[in-house]
Amino acid sequence: MKNPRRIAALAAVVALSGGVARADMGVPMIFVTMPMMVSALVPVIAIEALILTRRLRSPFWATTACASLSNLLSTLIGIPLTWSLLAGIQLLTGGGRAYDALNTLRGRLLAVTWQAPWLIPYESELHWMIPFAILVLLVPFFFASYAIESAVHTRFLVSQTSATVGQATFLANLVSYLGLGAYTGIVWVMPGSFASVPLAAIDWLRAAFLFVAPALIATHRYRSRWRGLVIGFTSLVGFSFGSALVAAAGRLNQSFPWFLLIPSGVVLGCAVGIAIPVLWFARSDRAHVTPALAEASAPPERNRA
């Protein structure tokens, strides 16, 4: 029997497509991903503008205007063009019909990777295929967005630091797409938000704890709210991806020991999410401290006669 919470989540996602993606014709994923991308434009622009401003030391409002233009172009032009290219490759290479039954690992992987742009109508399996296909499509969408936004930012923004505009754009896009992936993972793994208020409250309280606790600890440790927010965000992203990978593993192979995979996947995801910025901050601190120590330990120059 299907999980009613996941059925409710799937219904909410497909409802955003306005009924275009029908089960009898498969699911053209552009009608599922585009509403998500458009609805996320405002927070994505805000996040990317903050990152670009901090990395480039450029004026905030000018950077926000540039980020708004580049995100509109990448979302309204780049994403549809990329999906059209991927869907065309899928159809031209014979991916428009079902080959293997979904009771095999090969069939399940092909159904949500090669055939991710236009899902085959396996009606009883769409509750896990749609979110998995979204995660797969976010990868080419990321590179398309980066290419378009980097071209726009390079034309209108000037870096006042050692970081190049391309590097800052890559980091901003990486953070925003990790956020989109985390949102997909939360909806997939914790779909109570679409089912009932009590379940939604539990799910979002759990997500809030996974963000707030690491953020508070990191803020106290580094005495920096910015670093605290970064570590809280990456902790939540790691939790979402860890949970999503566990759910995907269980869907691909029903014999996996769920009672072991769920806690280990969540813990590992959070640990990796926290470890990455911690290592990054440690490297950044060493890079700033080493020249200062070298200058302090250098022998004083002798006065010339």
N, C-alpha and C positions, 0 to 999 in steps of 0.2 A: 504493500500500500504506500502510495506516495506521501511524502511529508507535506501536510497542508500549508505550512509556513513557506516552503519553497515554491509551492504552486501559487500562493498569493504574491510572492516576490516576482515570479515570472509574469503573472498577470499585470502587475504594476509596470514592469519594464516594457512589455509588449504594448500596453495601453498608450505609452508615450509615442508610439509610432503611428497613432491615429488609425490603426486597423489596416495599414498597408501590408504588413508582414503577416500573411495568413499561413496557417499550418499546411494547407494543401499545395501551396506553391513554394514551400520552404521559407526560410527567413533571410531576406536580404539585410545583412547586418548594418548597412548604412542607416536604415530606418530605426535601429536600436541605439547605435553609437552616437548619431548626430544629436538627438535630443539631450543626451547626457553631456556631450561636448558644449552645446549651446547653453545649457543650464549652468554649467560650471565656468562660463566665461568670466564672470565678475570676480569670483575668488581666485581664479587662475591669473587674471591680469594683475590683481593686487599682490599675489605672492611673487610673480615674476618681476613686477616693478620694484618691490622691496629688495629682492636679490640683486637685480641689475644696479639699483641705486647704491647698494652697499659695496658691491664688487667694483663698480666703475667710478664711484664718487661723483655721479652725475646729478643734475638737478632733478628732484623727485617728480614734479609735475610734468616736466618735459619727457622724462623717462616713462612715466605712466601713459602719456599720450602715445609715445612710440610703441610701447608694449601693447596698448589697445589696438592700434593699427595692425601690428604684426600678428596678433592673435586672431583678429577678425579675418585677415587674409588666409592664415593657415587653417582656421576652422571652416570657413565658408567656401574656400577654393581648394586648399591643399588636401584636406581630409576626403572630400568627395572624389577628387581626381585620383588620389591614392587608392581608395576603395574600388573605383572603376577599373583601374589598372589590375589590381589584385583579382577582382571578379572576372575580368577578361582572361587573365592567365588561367584561372581555375576552369573556366568553360572551355578554353582552347586546348587545355591539356586533359580534357575528359573528366573534369571534376563535377560535372553537372548532374551526375546520377550516383546512386548508391552502388558500391562494389562489395564491401565486406559487411557482414552483420555486426551489430554493435556488441555482440557477445565475445568478440575477440579484441585483444589489446590493440592490434594493428588497425582494426576498423574504427575503434574509438579515437585513436590518435589522428588518423586521417580525417575523420569527420569534423574535428575541431581545429585542425591546423591547415591542411591543404584546402579543405572545403569551408574554412572559417568565414570568408567573405559572403558566401551565400549558403547557409546551412541547409542540408538535406532534411526534408520533413519527417524526421523520426519523432512523431508527436509525443510518445511516452518518455522521451529522453531530453526534450528541449529544456527541462527545468535545470539541468546542469550544463547542457551544451552551450546555451546562450552566454552565461557569464564566463565560461572557459574561452569561448570564441572572442569575447570582448578583450580579455587579457592578452590573447594572441595578437589581435589586431592593433592593440596599443603600441606594439613594438614598431611596425612600419609607420604607423601614424606619428610616433615620436620623431623618427628620422625625417619624415616629410615636414613636420612642424619646425624642427630645428633648422632645416635648410632654408625655409621661407623666412623665418624670424631672424635668422642670422644675417641674411641678405638685407633685410629692412633695418636691423639695428646697426649694422656696419655702415649703412648710408647716413643714418641720422644721429648716432651716438658716438661720443668720443670718450675713451678711457683715460682717467686721471691716475691710474695705478698701474702696477706691473701686469695685471690681468688683462687679456685682450677681450674685445667685445665678443668674439666667437666663444671664448671659454666661459664668459659670464652667461651668454645665451644658452650654452649647453647645460650649465648647472641649473639655470632657471627652468628650462624645459624638463630636465631630469626630475627636479623636485615636483613640478606640477603633474607630470605623468605618473610619478610614484603615488601622488595623492589620488589621481583618478583610479589607479590600480587598487589602492587601499579602499576606496569607496566601493568599487566592484566587489572586492573581497568581503567587505562588511555586509553588503546587501546579500551576497551569496551565502556566507557562513552564518550571518545573524539576520535572517530575513524577517524576524519578528516585527521590525519596524513597519511592515506592510500588513501585518496580521492582526495584532491586538495591542492595546495601549500597555497592559502590564508587561508583556514580553518585550515590547519596544523599550520600556523604561529599564528593564534589566540589561538588555543588550547595550543601550547607549550609556548606562552607568558603568558597565564593564569597559567599554571603549574609552570613556572619560577617565577612568582610573588608570588605564594603561598609558594615557597621555599625561595626566596631571602628576602622577607619582614620579616618573623619571624626570619630568620637567622641573619639579620642585627640588629634587635631589641635585640635579645638574646645576640649577641656578645657585644653590647654596655652595656647591663644590667649586664652581668656576667664578662665582660672583658676577654672573653675566646673564641677564634675562634672555638675550638673543641666543646664547648657547643652550640655555634651558629649553627654549621653545623648539630649537632644532632637534635636540635629543628626544623631547616628548613626541614630536612629529614622527621621527624615524622609528621610535618604539612602536607607535601605532601602526605605521606602515609595515614594519616587520611582523607584527602580530597578524595583520590582515593577510599578508602574503603567506606566512606560515600556515595559517588556518586554511587558506584557499588551496595550498598545495596538498595538505592533508586530505581535504575534501575531494580534490581531483584524484589523488591516489586511491581513495576508497571507491570512487566511481569507476576508475579504470580497472581496478582489481578488487572484487567484492570480498576476497578472502583475507585482505589486510587486517591486522589486529588493531581495530579502532581504539580500544582502551589504552593502547600504548602510543599510537601515532598522534592522537589529538593533543595530549599534554606535551609530548616531546616536540611536536611541530610548532605549537604556540610558544613554548619556552625558547626553542632554537630561533624562531623568527624574531622574537623580542630581543634576544641576546645579540643577534647579528645586526638588527636595527639600531641598537644602542652602541655596539662596538664600532661601527663604521664612523660616526661623527666623533667618538672619543679618540680614536686613532688619528683622525684628521686634525682635531684640535691639538693633540700632543705633537704632531709633526709641525703644525703651524707655530706652536709655542717654542719648539726647539729652534726653528728657523729664525725667530726673532731674538731669542736669548743668546744663541751662539755668537753672532757678531758683537753683541754688547759685552759678553765675557771676554772675547778675544781683544776687544779694544781696552777693557779694564786691566787685563793681564799683560798687555804689551809694555815693555820697559820704556820709561820716559826718554825722550830724545835729549841728548846732551847739547848743551848750549855751545854753539860754535864760537871760537875765539874771534 
